[in-house]
Amino acid sequence: MKLVFFRGKVPNFGDELNLHVWPQLLPPGFLDEDAAELFVGIGSIIGTHLPPQARKFVMGSGYAGYMGLPDVHDGTWDIRFVRGPRTADLLKLSPDLAICDSAVLLRAMDPSPKAQDVDIAFMPHYESLERGLWAEACALAGIKLIDATDPVETVLAQIGGARLLITEAMHGAIVADALRTPWVAARPIFWGHHMKWLDWSEALAIDLRMHRLAPSNLLELYVGTTGRGGARGKIGKLTRSPVARIPNTILTHLAARHLQKLAKMEPQLSSDSRIAQVTERAQEAVQAFVGSRLAVS
């Protein structure tokens, strides 16, 4: 059974969590390279891009509209649980399967070491690291930048050690909530990332408060205004050209001030009872799946 997850040009914390979580929670040798059976884990990975003939076992994944909506009732899908009620509704699944994003299973693992040099941190979406000037904005704001493309162990230590996490990256919030680090949600500048936040937060009965994130340069201003990517092509070149230097500098300073305002917002956490319940249900689902597979073999 082959583990499948999204992997782009650069590693992304939320997706790379798969390589941290599943080898520790599943029996040795449970996962292999047999693509006839796919283990569909952490991330917005449910979609029509997965091989139609393969048997697909879903463990806490979500649907975010990035790919086509699959017919999960065609006999090739075995869904043990999904990220939240919006995914369950779109896939026409029982609400009982809307447990949580499986990154919550970090709570069932030995705790990672906590970084000691983090106070208030900001974690942009990994795409914003490419488009924006967040290292400069965080430096101006006196806030620690957490880079979603860093090794998983590094990011886990920084989130766990933070007093407060401001995050545009959904898995920043998911992991912060699992580790009980208070977090402030920054609405993703790219519109396409909004729905999945609601999917996850509703699974944990969180009354999600998403705050505007000020763009850190002209390219992010363009993306936030149009809903388009824009990192390449004429727009990308223009917003990185010498003529853009002054407006980019202004926007970076404004973004830094806005981060300081976000740091003063009331943070959020799911209730202790709800996250304990969700973690237990996710563990039981994984254990039942493993048990059923071992019984067959």
N, C-alpha and C positions, 0 to 999 in steps of 0.2 A: 504494500500500500504506500503510495507516494504522497508526501506532503506537498501541497500546492499553496502558494501565496504570491502576492504581487511583488515584483522586483523590477524597478525601473533603472535609469542610468546611474542612480546613486542609491545607497541603502537608506531605508526609511524606518525609523524606530518602530512604528506601529506594526509594520509588516515583518520586520526582522525579529520581533518578539516571538514569532512562531518557532524560530530556531533556539530560543531560550526556554520557552515554556514546555513544548511537547516532548522533547527528548528527556526531560526530567519527570514528566507526569505519566508517560507511556512506558510499558515494559521494554527492555532492551530488545532490539530487533523487530519491534512492532512495525516501524516504518522502514520502507525500502524504496527501491526505484521502479517498482512495478506500476506502470501508469494505467493498467487495466482497472485499478482501484485507486481513488483519489481521496486523501484526507484533506478536507476543506476547512481551514482553521481561522485564525484571527485576520480580520480585515474585511473590506467591502468586495469580497471575491466571488460572490454568487452572481452568475450571469451566463449568457449563452455562449461565451467564449470557451467554456470548459468542454472538453471532448464529449460529444453526445453519446458515444458508445460506452464510455467509461462509467463504472459504478462510482457514485459520488457520496461521500459520507460527510455531512455538515455538522461542525462542532462550534457553534457560537459565531458564525459568520454573519455578515449583513449584506443587504442589497441597497446600493446608493444611487442607482441609475447610471453608473459609469458604462455598463454594458447592457445588452438586451435582457429583457425579463424572461427567464426560462420557465418552461413547464416542469415544475418539480414533481408533478404527479404522473410522469411518463414511465415510471418503473425503474429509472436509473438513479434516482435520488433516495438517500436514506438520511433524513434530517432529524438529528437528535435534539438540537436546540439552535435558535438564531439570536441575533444581537438584541432585537427589540420588537415591540408590537407593530411598528410600521413595516418592517420586513415581513413579519408573519402575515399581516393583512394583504400586502402586495402579492405574496406567494400563495395566498389562500390556505394558510396553515392554521391549526388550532392555536388560540392565544396562549395555551399552556406551554407551547414551545418557545415563546418569547421570554427567555430567561435573562440573558445578558451577553455582552461581548465577552468572549472567552479569555480575554486578558485579565478578567477578574480572578482567574485561577492563580495569579501571582500570590494571592492570599493563602493558597494551599501549599506554597513552596517555602523553603527556608528563606528568611528575609535577606535581602541584599545589603551590603554595607552602605551606610549613609555618608554622603560627602559632608565635610565640616566647613566648607568655605562658601556655602550658599545661604543667602538670606531671602531676598525676593528675586524670583527668576521669571523670565519670559521664554516661552517655547513657541516659535512661529511654525506654521506648517512648512514641511520641507521644501515645497515649491516656492514659498515666500522667501526662503533663504537665497534661492537663485534669483528671484526677481527683485527683491528689496535690498535695503541697506540697514539691516537689523543689527548687525554687529556695531555699527556706528551709532545707531539710535540707542541701543542698550548702554553703550559706554557713556553717552551723554546723560542718560537717565540714572546712571548708577545702579543698574539692574543687571543681574547675571543672565547672559544668553545661554539657553540650552539648545544645542544643535541636534536636530532630529536625525542627522546623518552620522552622528558619532556612534561608537559601539554601544550596544544595548546596555551592557553593565555600567558604562559611564553615565548614561542618561538615567538609568534606574537609581543610581547613587545620588545624582543631583536632584531628581524629583523627590526622592525619599528624604533628603537632607534639607530641602527648602522649607522656609517658614511659610511661604506663599508662592503659588505658581499661577502666573498669568499665561494662558495658553490659547493659541489659535489652532493647535494640533489636537484633534479629538482624542487621540490616544495619550496625549499628555494629561488630559482631564481624567480619562479612564484609569490610568495608572496612578495618578495623584489620588483619586478617590479610593482606589483599592489600598493604597499605602497610607491613607488618612492624612494626606497633605492638603490643606485648604487650597482651593483653586478659584480662579476668576476666568470665565469663558469670554474669549475675544472672538467675535463673529468673523469667520474666515472672509478674507477680502475677495476670494473667488467664490461666486455664488454657488457653484456646483457642490461645495462641501457642506452646505447648511443642513440638509435633511437628515443626514446620518447622525448628527448631534442629537436631534430630537428622538430618533429611534433608540439610541442608547440611554439617554436620560429618562425617557418614559419607562423603560424597563426597571429603573431604580426609583421610580416615583419622585424624581427630582423636578422641581419647578424651575426649569432652566432659565437663567438670566444671561442673555448674550449681549455683550457690550460692543459698541462700534470700535473697530481697530483702525486708527488713522494710517493712511498709506505712508510709506517711508521714502518713496521717490515717485517720479512721474510714471514709471511703468506700472507700479501698483495702483496709482490713481486711475490710469487707463483701464486696468483689469477690473477694479472695483466699480467703475462707471459703466463699462460695456459688458462685463461678464465674459470677456474673451481672454485667452491666455496671453498672447502678445509678447512672449519672451523672445521670439525669433521674428525675423522679417523686418520690414521698414520701421514699424513702431518700436521694436526692441532696440534697433540701432539708433533711432532718433533719441530715445530716452536715456541712452548711455553716451551720447555724443557730447562734445565740449559745450554746445549751446544749452545743454540741459544741466550743466554743473550748478548754476546758481539756484534754479528752482528745486533741484534735487536736494541741495543743502538746506534750503528752507523747509522742505517737506520732512527731511530727516530730523531737524530740530523740533518741528511740530509733533512728529511721531514720538519723540523722546518725552516731550511734555505730556502727551496723551498717555503714555505708559505709566508715568508717575501718577496720573489721575486714576488709572485702572488699579494701581497698587493700593489705593485708598478705598476701593469699592468693597462692599461686604462679600467675603468669599463664600463658597458653597461646599457642601459635602452631603452625600446621601446619609440616611440614618444608619446608625450602627446595626440596628436590627435588620433593616432591609438588605444591606450588603452581606451580612452574615447568612441570611436566608438564601440569597441569590447564589452566593459562593457554594453553599451546601448543595443546592439543586444542580449547579453546573458540575460539581464533583460527582454527584450521583449519576448524572447523565454520561459522563466520561467513563466511569467505572462500569456502568451497565453495558456500554458499548464494547469496552475492552473484554468484559466477561463473555459477551455473546460471541465475539470473534475467537477468543481462545477456546470456547466450547466447540466451535465448528472445526477448528484446526486440531 
